[in-house]
């Protein structure tokens, strides 16, 4: 029963984050690329002020899978690396923290290109 409630909570919270993005696409002149950058920056900023960590713990994957979760992961990695390596950690920490996700995206994108016919519209 607990797994079902966690899935339900993740579905509704992740859906709410995606609904905000859809509303921004429909009601503003913002392009999807700018909305992506906005969500990533908001996720990073919310992590920096200490809000995204407890929110992600409450919401589970519903807060970690949207692009705002990737932004918080970049912020978390950068902040931890700054504590360990100094100012250089601000440049390298986010990349090392998110490297597994980026590598998986590249790998599965490659597989999709191999098995399906990519082309222009």
C-alpha positions in Angstrom: 0.0 0.0 0.0 2.9 2.4 0.8 4.3 1.8 -2.7 1.0 2.7 -4.3 0.8 5.9 -2.3 4.3 6.9 -3.2 3.6 6.3 -6.9 0.4 8.3 -6.6 2.2 11.2 -4.9 5.0 11.1 -7.5 2.4 11.1 -10.3 0.5 14.1 -9.0 3.5 16.2 -8.0 5.4 15.4 -11.2 2.3 16.1 -13.2 1.8 19.4 -11.5 5.3 20.4 -12.4 4.7 19.4 -16.0 1.4 21.2 -16.0 3.1 24.4 -15.0 5.4 24.0 -18.0 2.5 23.4 -20.3 0.7 26.5 -19.0 3.9 28.5 -19.6 4.0 27.2 -23.2 0.3 27.9 -23.8 -0.1 31.3 -22.0 3.3 33.0 -22.6 5.5 33.7 -25.5 8.3 31.7 -23.9 9.9 29.0 -26.0 10.3 25.4 -24.7 14.0 25.9 -24.5 13.6 29.0 -22.2 11.1 27.1 -20.1 13.6 24.3 -19.7 16.3 26.7 -18.6 13.9 28.4 -16.3 12.9 25.1 -14.6 16.5 24.0 -14.3 17.5 27.4 -12.8 14.6 27.3 -10.4 15.5 23.8 -9.3 19.1 24.9 -8.7 18.0 28.0 -6.8 15.5 26.1 -4.6 18.2 23.6 -3.7 20.6 26.5 -2.8 18.1 28.0 -0.4 17.4 24.6 1.2 13.9 24.0 -0.2 14.3 21.4 -2.9 15.9 18.7 -0.8 12.9 18.4 1.7 10.5 18.8 -1.2 12.2 16.0 -3.2 12.2 13.8 -0.1 8.4 14.3 0.3 7.5 14.1 -3.4 10.0 11.3 -4.3 10.5 10.7 -8.0 7.8 13.2 -8.9 10.2 16.0 -8.0 13.5 14.3 -9.1 12.6 13.3 -12.6 11.4 16.6 -14.1 14.2 19.0 -15.3 13.9 20.9 -12.1 15.3 17.8 -10.3 18.2 17.8 -12.7 18.9 21.5 -11.8 18.8 20.7 -8.1 21.3 17.8 -8.7 23.6 20.2 -10.5 23.4 22.7 -7.6 23.9 20.0 -5.0 27.0 18.7 -6.8 28.4 22.1 -7.3 27.9 23.1 -3.6 29.4 19.9 -2.3 32.4 20.2 -4.6 33.0 23.8 -3.6 33.3 22.6 0.0 35.8 19.9 -1.0 37.8 21.5 -3.8 37.2 25.2 -3.5 36.1 27.5 -6.3 37.1 25.0 -9.0 34.4 22.7 -7.6 31.7 25.1 -8.7 32.6 24.2 -12.3 33.2 20.5 -11.9 30.9 19.4 -9.1 27.6 19.6 -11.0 29.0 17.7 -13.9 30.4 14.9 -11.8 27.2 14.6 -9.8 25.0 14.3 -12.9 27.4 12.3 -15.1 25.5 9.0 -14.7 22.3 10.6 -15.9 23.9 12.4 -18.8 25.8 9.3 -19.9 22.5 7.3 -19.8 20.7 9.9 -21.8 23.5 9.9 -24.5 23.6 6.1 -24.5 19.8 5.6 -24.9 19.6 8.4 -27.4 22.2 6.6 -29.4 20.2 3.3 -29.2 17.1 5.1 -30.3 18.9 6.5 -33.3 20.3 3.0 -34.2 16.9 1.3 -34.0 14.7 4.0 -35.4 15.1 6.2 -38.5 15.9 9.7 -37.3 15.1 12.4 -39.8 13.9 15.9 -40.3 10.3 16.8 -40.3 
